């Protein structure tokens, strides 16, 4: 479903060059500032690759600050100078817009996320969500539901499945979905309920997909921020994420493609 007209990105006319090719120049052109992107933790692997693609095409460096969407939105409302905010849901983008930190007209959905249960190789293999009640599973890691959309989805799924009362005492909360995975990888939890994007290319454990009917759609949304130094760069990065190349990259990491604008 295409984003509402008011949410369409305003694409700058010039995206792809940091230097002008012309006659003799006595000094090289000034390098553009590094693009500062605040991104949800579930994007860690996908956006690191997307950042390399962006630099290859534009010459501009990108620095990512990965974390829980709610925590990043709070930083933006407190004046953090990010150029772009890519959240794991629309709600935290809306809050950043309402706080005056981001440009609501640039808001756009770029992907839909999915939730899985992950366990380390050699651990308990799950064939159904009910298997989380296995007494061998003593700790289940999820991201903090108060500021991490994937943690909220994990809790919602367990509640809808009727498992929350039996499992609540096993829940271990992490700051973000990436840390929840690390808890399971290091043995501090037996399993983790996380974003599929973090383990789409993983071969060190097993995954159990959670039925989408058990949690609200995770509509991942981005927005250009007002206090950064390079709004044009932010729009260019956003356009890459929405392009056919960007969408194909995100799908390789387990995201469901989002409606997007035609490539320019």
Order of alpha helices (4+ residues) and beta strands (2+ residues): beta-alpha-beta-alpha-beta-alpha-beta-beta-beta-alpha-alpha-beta-alpha-beta-beta-beta-alpha-alpha-beta
